[in-house]
């Protein structure tokens, strides 16, 4: 082969290599571009996530603050009423410690004031258990050799009887020969109110009650000769005369009940218990039965047995002393 022929073939070979290199170059470029695009996409994604986090943080910060709880002071005599009303409305509340408790021992004048506060009770929010003016048929006190623990208010049969305070029903039952249909409500302030001789009870044990809620309908069930409401106010073992709090004939509250003296109520309770000792005993005579003694006290045989720990129908001993009330 001549020199010119060899030169021709060499030129063709070089042309082919150059063509191949130009043909494969875009693949490398594409790979590089793809890598670059991948990096840019990753950076954009990271940036978006970062922006999302920042946006989330901002939105969290932008959320409105939760409403503060309503604060009720232990010093407020109406705190229990407000608390129950807030609870019914779904409003959050917090009982704040009494300022008196935070006082130092050196504050003797404050101590005196605290003792005075403990010995007083606020009846200013109590509601009369009936919805109109009414006369008292039988007052609180010793009656028929026993203590009549409440007042009998003249009412119309089947008229509504309402709760005097907010609280919870602890008893709702029928007492044969005594209270008849009656409801007992325990109030957060320590007071209990009792509504007896009802024709119908509308509440059950455990029911939550608010002032003015209907407890039942007035009647003459149990040991009763005519329609009336037997209404009691109790504080522990102390019986409080309802007429010292409520002026029933005028359907209003007595003056000064916002600072009702519990010390005075205790004193009056002790006095009437002392008088009751001389009126509350019956000495069994020959031939006396449980029914005879129960009639003398004007109570049921069931009540006589409960008060004196007797078995129903058990014979009585001559000279035995029996009580008509505790």
Backbone torsions as a table, in degrees:
resi	resn	phi	psi	omega
1	UNK	NA	138.0	-175.9
2	UNK	-80.2	166.3	-178.7
3	UNK	-60.7	-36.2	-179.0
4	UNK	-70.5	-38.6	177.7
5	UNK	-64.9	-41.9	178.6
6	UNK	-63.6	-43.5	179.7
7	UNK	-60.3	-36.5	178.9
8	UNK	-66.2	-44.7	-179.8
9	UNK	-68.3	-35.5	177.7
10	UNK	-64.4	-40.5	178.2
11	UNK	-63.3	-40.2	178.8
12	UNK	-65.7	-39.8	-179.5
13	UNK	-62.8	-43.4	178.7
14	UNK	-64.2	-39.3	179.8
15	UNK	-62.5	-39.7	-179.8
16	UNK	-65.6	-43.4	-179.0
17	UNK	-62.9	-42.2	179.3
18	UNK	-63.9	-39.6	179.6
19	UNK	-64.1	-42.7	179.9
20	UNK	-62.5	-43.0	-178.7
21	UNK	-63.3	-39.0	179.0
22	UNK	-69.6	-33.3	-179.0
23	UNK	-69.6	-39.9	-177.7
24	UNK	-81.2	-17.4	-177.4
25	UNK	-58.3	-44.1	179.7
26	UNK	-59.3	-31.7	179.1
27	UNK	-61.7	-43.8	177.6
28	UNK	-65.0	-39.3	179.6
29	UNK	-63.6	-41.6	178.7
30	UNK	-62.2	-43.1	179.6
31	UNK	-61.0	-44.4	179.7
32	UNK	-64.2	-41.7	179.5
33	UNK	-63.9	-41.0	-180.0
34	UNK	-62.3	-43.3	179.2
35	UNK	-62.6	-42.0	179.9
36	UNK	-63.2	-43.7	179.7
37	UNK	-63.0	-39.4	179.1
38	UNK	-61.3	-43.4	179.5
39	UNK	-63.2	-43.3	-179.8
40	UNK	-63.8	-42.7	178.6
41	UNK	-61.4	-45.3	178.7
42	UNK	-60.4	-41.8	179.6
43	UNK	-64.4	-40.9	179.1
44	UNK	-65.0	-41.7	178.7
45	UNK	-61.4	-46.0	178.5
46	UNK	-59.5	-42.3	-179.5
47	UNK	-64.1	-41.9	179.2
48	UNK	-61.9	-43.6	178.4
49	UNK	-61.2	-43.6	178.6
50	UNK	-61.0	-45.4	178.8
51	UNK	-62.9	-38.2	179.1
52	UNK	-63.3	-43.9	178.9
53	UNK	-61.6	-44.8	179.5
54	UNK	-62.5	-42.5	179.0
55	UNK	-62.7	-40.6	178.9
56	UNK	-63.0	-43.4	178.9
57	UNK	-62.2	-41.7	179.6
58	UNK	-64.4	-40.8	-179.6
59	UNK	-66.7	-36.0	177.0
60	UNK	-64.6	-42.8	178.9
61	UNK	-66.1	-30.8	-176.0
62	UNK	-77.6	-12.1	179.5
63	UNK	-61.4	139.8	-179.7
64	UNK	-67.7	146.2	-179.7
65	UNK	-69.5	145.4	177.9
66	UNK	-64.6	142.8	-179.5
67	UNK	-67.2	141.3	-178.9
68	UNK	-72.9	152.0	177.2
69	UNK	-70.2	147.1	175.4
70	UNK	-75.4	129.4	-178.0
71	UNK	-94.8	129.0	177.2
72	UNK	-116.9	126.9	-178.9
73	UNK	-84.2	142.0	175.1
74	UNK	-62.2	-22.5	-179.6
75	UNK	-71.1	-22.5	-176.6
76	UNK	-73.1	115.8	-178.5
77	UNK	-65.5	-17.4	-179.8
78	UNK	-101.6	15.6	-175.5
79	UNK	-60.7	-40.0	-176.4
80	UNK	-65.5	-38.0	178.7
81	UNK	-66.7	-45.6	179.9
82	UNK	-62.8	-41.3	-178.4
83	UNK	-61.0	-44.4	-179.5
84	UNK	-67.4	-37.1	177.9
85	UNK	-67.1	-41.3	176.8
86	UNK	-62.6	-40.2	179.8
87	UNK	-62.2	-40.2	179.9
88	UNK	-67.1	-35.3	-179.0
89	UNK	-83.8	-7.1	-179.4
90	UNK	79.1	18.9	179.5
91	UNK	-89.5	131.7	178.5
92	UNK	-75.2	138.2	179.4
93	UNK	-139.9	162.8	-177.8
94	UNK	-138.9	129.9	177.5
95	UNK	-83.3	119.1	-178.9
96	UNK	-92.2	137.4	-178.6
97	UNK	-57.2	141.8	-179.7
98	UNK	-59.4	137.8	178.9
99	UNK	-64.5	-29.1	-178.1
100	UNK	-64.9	-33.5	-179.5
101	UNK	-69.5	-24.6	-178.3
102	UNK	-83.3	-9.3	-179.3
103	UNK	-72.1	150.2	179.7
104	UNK	-78.7	167.2	-179.6
105	UNK	-66.5	-20.9	-178.7
106	UNK	-71.5	-21.0	-176.1
107	UNK	-80.6	71.5	-178.7
108	UNK	-62.0	-38.8	177.2
109	UNK	-59.7	-37.0	178.9
110	UNK	-66.2	-36.6	178.1
111	UNK	-61.3	-43.2	178.9
112	UNK	-60.9	-41.6	-179.6
113	UNK	-64.8	-39.0	-179.9
114	UNK	-64.8	-43.4	178.6
115	UNK	-61.0	-40.7	179.3
116	UNK	-63.6	-39.0	-178.9
117	UNK	-66.5	-38.8	178.6
118	UNK	-63.4	-34.8	-177.5
119	UNK	-86.0	5.9	176.7
120	UNK	-122.0	157.1	-178.8
121	UNK	-137.6	143.2	-177.9
122	UNK	-97.5	108.8	177.2
123	UNK	-101.0	11.7	-172.9
124	UNK	-67.9	-15.9	-179.0
125	UNK	-102.7	2.6	-178.5
126	UNK	-70.7	145.5	176.5
127	UNK	-107.9	138.4	172.4
128	UNK	-59.9	140.4	-174.0
129	UNK	-72.4	-8.2	176.2
130	UNK	-115.9	166.9	-171.3
131	UNK	-105.8	20.0	-178.9
132	UNK	-159.6	172.7	175.7
133	UNK	-66.8	143.0	-179.1
134	UNK	-158.1	147.9	179.7
135	UNK	-87.3	157.2	175.6
136	UNK	-87.4	124.6	178.7
137	UNK	-84.3	-36.6	179.0
138	UNK	-145.6	125.0	-174.9
139	UNK	-81.1	173.6	173.7
140	UNK	-72.8	142.8	177.1
141	UNK	140.4	-169.2	-178.6
142	UNK	-78.8	126.2	-179.0
143	UNK	-143.7	128.6	179.7
144	UNK	52.9	48.7	174.8
145	UNK	66.2	18.7	177.6
146	UNK	-148.5	169.3	-178.0
147	UNK	-88.0	121.8	172.3
148	UNK	-86.7	103.6	-165.4
149	UNK	-76.2	-9.4	-179.9
150	UNK	-139.7	-155.3	176.6
151	UNK	-123.7	148.3	174.0
152	UNK	-100.3	117.8	-177.5
153	UNK	-103.0	129.5	178.9
154	UNK	-68.7	124.9	-178.9
155	UNK	-138.6	171.5	174.4
156	UNK	-94.6	137.3	-179.0
157	UNK	-56.7	136.3	177.5
158	UNK	71.5	12.5	173.4
159	UNK	-79.7	154.5	-176.5
160	UNK	-70.5	141.9	173.5
161	UNK	-113.7	129.9	-173.0
162	UNK	-113.2	156.8	178.8
163	UNK	-72.0	136.1	-178.2
164	UNK	-81.2	-28.1	-175.6
165	UNK	-141.3	161.3	170.4
166	UNK	-71.5	150.7	179.2
167	UNK	172.0	-157.3	-178.7
168	UNK	-133.8	138.7	-179.8
169	UNK	-73.7	123.6	178.6
170	UNK	-105.2	-21.5	176.3
171	UNK	-143.7	137.8	173.9
172	UNK	-151.3	99.1	-172.4
173	UNK	-155.4	178.2	176.2
174	UNK	-109.5	129.1	179.1
175	UNK	-112.0	105.8	-176.1
176	UNK	-65.5	125.6	176.0
177	UNK	78.4	-2.0	-179.6
178	UNK	-123.0	-107.0	-178.9
179	UNK	-71.4	-17.3	-171.6
180	UNK	66.9	-140.4	174.8
181	UNK	-73.5	122.0	179.9
182	UNK	-143.4	157.1	179.4
183	UNK	-130.0	133.3	176.7
184	UNK	-115.9	127.4	-178.4
185	UNK	-117.4	129.7	176.4
186	UNK	-96.5	129.0	-177.7
187	UNK	-107.4	150.5	-176.4
188	UNK	-59.8	-22.0	-178.9
189	UNK	-83.8	4.4	179.3
190	UNK	96.9	-13.0	179.6
191	UNK	-80.1	147.3	171.0
192	UNK	-121.3	141.4	174.3
193	UNK	-123.9	142.7	-176.9
194	UNK	-124.5	137.9	-178.1
195	UNK	-126.9	113.8	-171.6
196	UNK	-125.1	169.1	-177.8
197	UNK	65.3	30.7	180.0
198	UNK	-72.9	150.0	174.3
199	UNK	-82.9	-25.5	178.8
200	UNK	-153.9	136.1	175.9
201	UNK	-96.7	134.9	-178.7
202	UNK	-113.2	6.2	179.8
203	UNK	-127.4	152.0	177.6
204	UNK	-117.4	161.9	178.9
205	UNK	-58.3	131.9	-179.9
206	UNK	96.9	-12.3	179.0
207	UNK	-67.0	138.0	174.6
208	UNK	-85.9	135.4	-175.0
209	UNK	-123.0	142.9	175.3
210	UNK	-117.5	155.5	-178.0
211	UNK	-54.8	130.1	179.3
212	UNK	93.5	-10.4	175.6
213	UNK	-64.6	142.9	-178.5
214	UNK	-76.8	122.3	-179.9
215	UNK	-82.5	-41.9	-179.1
216	UNK	-178.3	-170.0	179.0
217	UNK	-109.0	137.4	-177.7
218	UNK	-66.2	148.5	-179.6
219	UNK	-163.6	-154.1	178.5
220	UNK	-139.9	39.0	178.0
221	UNK	-71.9	160.8	179.8
222	UNK	77.3	-148.2	-179.2
223	UNK	-85.0	85.2	-176.1
224	UNK	-151.8	140.3	-178.2
225	UNK	-101.0	-17.2	179.6
226	UNK	-153.2	163.0	-178.2
227	UNK	-62.7	124.7	174.7
228	UNK	-162.9	161.9	176.6
229	UNK	-106.7	122.3	172.3
230	UNK	-92.3	117.3	-174.5
231	UNK	-121.9	128.9	-179.6
232	UNK	-123.7	149.4	170.5
233	UNK	-123.8	124.4	-178.9
234	UNK	-125.1	152.5	172.2
235	UNK	-138.3	95.1	-173.3
236	UNK	65.7	-125.3	178.7
237	UNK	-88.2	-1.3	-176.7
238	UNK	-91.4	129.6	173.4
239	UNK	-96.0	129.4	-179.5
240	UNK	-108.4	128.3	177.5
241	UNK	-64.6	115.7	-178.3
242	UNK	-59.1	-25.6	-178.7
243	UNK	-74.8	-10.6	174.2
244	UNK	-81.3	-10.4	179.8
245	UNK	-112.3	-45.4	-174.9
246	UNK	-113.4	132.1	173.4
247	UNK	-91.7	88.2	-172.9
248	UNK	-60.7	-44.1	-178.8
249	UNK	-55.9	-31.2	-178.2
250	UNK	-107.1	3.4	176.7
251	UNK	52.2	55.1	-179.0
252	UNK	-148.9	175.5	179.1
253	UNK	-94.7	149.5	177.5
254	UNK	-73.1	152.5	177.3
255	UNK	-63.4	144.2	174.9
256	UNK	82.4	6.9	-177.3
257	UNK	-74.1	-9.8	177.1
258	UNK	-69.5	-20.9	174.1
259	UNK	-132.6	65.3	-180.0
260	UNK	-72.1	128.7	-175.5
261	UNK	-79.7	109.6	176.3
262	UNK	-71.3	-27.8	177.2
263	UNK	-63.2	-42.6	178.3
264	UNK	-67.3	-38.6	178.9
265	UNK	-62.7	-40.9	177.5
266	UNK	-63.2	-42.5	-179.4
267	UNK	-62.4	-44.6	179.1
268	UNK	-64.6	-36.9	179.3
269	UNK	-64.2	-43.5	179.5
270	UNK	-64.1	-40.2	-180.0
271	UNK	-61.4	-46.0	-177.5
272	UNK	-70.8	-29.9	176.3
273	UNK	-68.2	-36.4	177.5
274	UNK	-64.8	-42.1	177.4
275	UNK	-66.2	-34.3	-177.0
276	UNK	-65.9	-28.4	-179.9
277	UNK	-58.2	-37.7	-179.0
278	UNK	-81.0	-12.8	-177.4
279	UNK	-115.9	-9.2	-169.0
280	UNK	-99.1	4.2	-178.3
281	UNK	-114.7	141.8	174.8
282	UNK	-125.9	129.4	178.1
283	UNK	-94.1	120.0	-175.2
284	UNK	-64.4	130.9	176.2
285	UNK	-101.7	165.9	179.5
286	UNK	-61.3	131.4	178.0
287	UNK	89.6	-4.7	179.6
288	UNK	-71.2	138.0	174.6
289	UNK	-110.5	172.0	177.3
290	UNK	-60.5	-35.7	179.2
291	UNK	-65.8	-38.5	179.5
292	UNK	-63.8	-45.3	-178.5
293	UNK	-68.2	-39.5	178.4
294	UNK	-62.0	-41.4	177.8
295	UNK	-65.3	-35.9	179.8
296	UNK	-63.9	-39.3	178.2
297	UNK	-83.4	-10.8	-176.3
298	UNK	62.6	42.9	176.5
299	UNK	-130.6	173.7	178.5
300	UNK	-81.9	159.4	176.3
301	UNK	-61.5	-38.0	178.5
302	UNK	-58.6	-44.3	179.6
303	UNK	-67.0	-40.7	178.8
304	UNK	-59.6	-44.3	-179.7
305	UNK	-66.8	-40.2	-179.5
306	UNK	-66.1	-43.2	-177.6
307	UNK	-67.8	-36.1	-174.1
308	UNK	-107.1	10.3	179.8
309	UNK	54.1	49.3	178.8
310	UNK	-104.2	153.1	172.9
311	UNK	-87.7	131.0	-179.7
312	UNK	-54.0	128.6	178.9
313	UNK	86.7	-6.4	-178.8
314	UNK	-67.3	141.1	179.2
315	UNK	-67.8	149.6	-179.9
316	UNK	-100.1	148.8	179.8
317	UNK	-94.3	139.8	177.4
318	UNK	-62.6	132.4	-179.2
319	UNK	90.5	-8.0	179.1
320	UNK	-68.1	136.7	179.2
321	UNK	-97.5	127.2	179.4
322	UNK	-121.8	146.7	-178.7
323	UNK	-104.7	153.4	-179.9
324	UNK	-99.8	-12.6	177.0
325	UNK	-162.7	163.3	179.2
326	UNK	-92.5	NA	NA
